[in-house]
Amino acid sequence: MTAGQELAQEELREIEAASEGAFEVLSVRFPEGDHRSAIAEISVTCFDMPYAEGGIKLRDRERFLIYIPPDFPFDVPSVYTPHRRFSGNPHVQWQTYLCLYQSRNTEWDASDGMFGFISRLELWLRRAALNQLDMEGAPLHPPVAYPTERITVIPRKDTPQVQGTAWFGYAKLRNVSSYRIDIEDWIDISESVTQAAVGAAILLTEPLSWEYPAKAKMLLDQVEKNGVSRAIIRLVMALAADANPADSDLLVIIGAPMRGIRGSHQLKQHLTAWLIKKEMVNGLRLIPNKYSTEEGFRVIGLEVEKLMGKWLDLVDVAWCTVREDRPEIILPRDTGTPMNVFRERTVAVWGCGAIGAPIAETLARAGVKKLVLRDKGIIAPGILSRQPYLDEEIGYSKVGVLAKRLRQIRPDILVIEPKFEDVKSTVLDSEDWTDGADYVIDTTASLAVIEKLESRRGKSTRRVPVASMVVGHRAQQGLVVVSGSRHSGGPVDVLRNVKIAACSKGCLGDYVDEFWPAEPRNDVFQPEPGCSEATFVGSAADSIALAAIMLNLAAVDFHEIEKEADTEDSATAHFVAQPHTALPGIPLYYKFNFQSDIVIEDPQSNFQIRISQAALSEMHTWVRRSALIYGEKAETGGILFGGRDNACRVIWVSEVIGPPADSESSCAHFICGTNGVAEANEEKRQRTRGSTQYIGMWHTHPTSLPAPSETDFLAMHALVNADEPSTHKHLLLILGSDSEQSVELLSGFLFSKKDFGDLEKFGVLERKIQVSALGPLTPQDIIVDQAGRRFMVLSDMHFGTPESSINVAQFRDPLIDYMVSRAPWDEIVFTGDLIDINLSTFTRAIEGGAWQDLNGPLFGFRQFVQELDIRMRRQSPEKGLKHLTQKWIYVPGNHDYKIWDMLSSKLVCDDVLASGKKMGSVPTPVMTGKWIGEESFFAGIFRTYCAQNQVIVEYPNHEINFRQEKMVLTHGHYLDSKQTRFNDLSDYLSNFKSPEEIRKARRRIFIETAQYQTVANTISFTMGFRGLANVLVGPDAFGNKIKKLYHQVGSSLLILLFPREARKGKRLSSKQLRNMGCYLEQFCQYKKLPRWFIFGHTHHQGKEKSNLGVDVYNAGSCYSDRDIPITFLEIETNAQGMPIIQLMCIDRNGNVKRTDYS
């Protein structure tokens, strides 16, 4: 007896003691020695188990024998009945063995021991009594036939449909080995078959017993009950025997409809295989002689049939093991996985190394119809550490060895074409570079291969989706790019796009450094120093892991391309990293999606010009701006930035800018200036690590075809001969229209010095032109009052306070330059706390002046306006501040609430008295207002520089409409309960239901907010004192504020000690988000909520999505936030007139860029 068997006995006794007689241990017999099972006889009460028709009829008590293995509880016990009453039911084998588990390995819990085993036995008995061992709708447990032969039979072809009567015929066999036979097809009995490996096949219309008999007589009896006589069975056997070669065994396949889902009326055939030895097969061959016209042969046939009939009643059935592989029966283990996209497809794999070889094997197992393998590598000793080759295969070609191995996975199904060839000089020089494949996967890591693919793909009439994969130099990171069949570019194009996109994402810095290092990598790995090609360092585990992940990602993209026709022109890129390399702030996975570019051709240079959608949209924006300022017929233009690849004959236009400040624009011509171009070029080159830089210029012909004029030729001639900007070829893009100005046209021209040889010699220049139609000139493309609108939102500039970054020229000047360079704006919006008259004075905030804690004078708002005007006039003398923006919008906040207070007082008092009316004729309080131009004394600051009606002061909100959607901009102090005398909007307003109650509540909040701001303005020296005033003038009785006063005094002391840090805001809280919803719905009473909500106040730039579906943005401030001196928002509408909101900043180095908090 082993310790485990002793444990089992203890647990059985515990169950017995707790069962109150329902469970009894009758005996436990322990074997001699430690290698045999102990046997426990138990008795279980079953009288209370309900019974249903078709179930097993249980007695009041049932006895069972439990065989306890020596290694219990790690080995599973078995349970038998001492009788055969349960025989013939599902999940009862060998007439007495009860099958309690579908999967013993996964369902058996060793920690439950006998407690779990007896619970499982009870569950089995209850289900058996209810006829629920196979539940309705669940897969049927197949019948069992206990094998006695070592041969395994594998059916691979679905059986014929059996309806009405049994089906008789042949199973076409393939002898794979001495121990394996495959069923490859089914042949009807009516067809002639000779000298072929076939088995006799009988497919029945009714089920047989759950346990197939071991005796042939019992089996034939069951088949006869199915309507098939013994004579027919013998005849089918005889015909099959006669069709086989002499002296061969015979396989008899018997099928019965017993596979599928319980309750289904369309059950599949369950197949069993009976092997008849050749000695008896020779006798079966003689049975058909009974139909002979020769009397002698007929007698022999009849006699042999009698003998065979007797023999069949005496012998055992030699059952073979059957392992199903029929599609109608088997669910592939990879069902529902990304790899399913490759099933029955042709795939070409370029490269059979550390990445390509495991990918090829995965594809073979995924069920591809055909694999085309390309590699010119030879197996060398060093690669065995991570590539799936053997020592004995050294010196052979990779493709040959790999193809041989993969064929063994699916030998008669998978077609493999190994190509021991260089990809560049073979398939990429052929008419069909795809090899007829549905997908191409490049794992060569060769720039030359994908460069040539890029060139070849553009000229090919047949395109398929392509994936290209590469791993980092230490196999820690991978990059896979996927290009759809109709995408404007291939892998080179997508790699360029993902590099540019990744460079703008701070969190992807490690990936950028890995795949596009700023400096050439010094730690190049050569397996054989001095003479071998550089490769990555990594194990088989590394390469297999990355290959599998990247193949899955590519498969998902291929599936999306196949599922959605719209995605065929898209492309994706995926960065992946192995989990063990994880570092804080660096994602293990990141995905990019890319749209197709607009593609045009330059027939003269044979270059393809690819223009990004963003670049074209930007050109449209500048066209609109020019139309607004100079008229619709005036030409405009600007500078192009992108890249050029001479090998691929492709030039990319990724970014554009508008006309430099020294440009000249008129209806007759456009002369592009150069001011600021060098700086812009350097910024883009640095930002994209050289992928985006100056490539040429663009301009418009608003009323004519986009053909170069004489002025254009002369301008390009001057450019190609100039030293700066330095590029060997200059691109010229022209936007024009047809004669009716109804279709937008585009053409591109790439110029180099040699293009102007004829011009210099003969004064004549001929140029081929290819014009591309972009589409009708409709509001969809250039919406004069919607598309291309641009807005700037500045909040919390706090002019007059020493902490504001606006006082520092290093940060202020880039902001002013940026505002000027992006002019003209539709609106520049100041969302509150523009001039700080809580912590400063009007004079200091507007005019500037000295401040004892500041190294240098304060920079006032008037100086800011003056500097903007000066910079605008530097661009062009006739331009000034009036050309900077169409409107200046000022929404006062809490630190400049006095502006609103003065304007509303003027409305209800000064203006009333001046008009001779009685006081009170204007209802108070004035909760909203709008003052335009001279109505606002604030407009006087701009009087010298621009039209007065451009200046608007609004309170408490400013609204911008984008099509049918609204954007609300406000300061945001109403979301802060401290600013509203502790009237928390969401808590306070929720107490009121009727419109009149809500009206009064709104009025109270507005008045108490005004009261608080008045007190705060009076006590305006430090935030500590102002916080103390919050408590003293709160809405509740002083006694109820004692506890708050206690906390406030403590915070006030901290503020007095650290005043600058205390002025910094906090991130938008969930409470403030709720207050925002209440502010919009109840305080402002918007019947339809705005789509966008922009505010300031917290000094903490960011964006969130509220549960009301409103996109919430914080514009930031000129107080340093997360070590960023200045933050703001830029809004630009797309071609459909909808806003794209971008978080922007001035960093510590004075660079203007998009904010990235990742």
Order of alpha helices (4+ residues) and beta strands (2+ residues): alpha-beta-beta-beta-beta-beta-beta-alpha-alpha-beta-beta-beta-beta-alpha-alpha-beta-beta-alpha-alpha-beta-beta-alpha-beta-alpha-beta-beta-alpha-beta-beta-alpha-alpha-alpha-beta-beta-beta-beta-alpha-beta-beta-beta-beta-alpha-beta-alpha-beta-beta-alpha-beta-beta-alpha-beta-alpha-alpha-beta-alpha-alpha-beta-beta-beta-beta-alpha-alpha-alpha-alpha-alpha-alpha-beta-beta-beta-beta-beta-beta
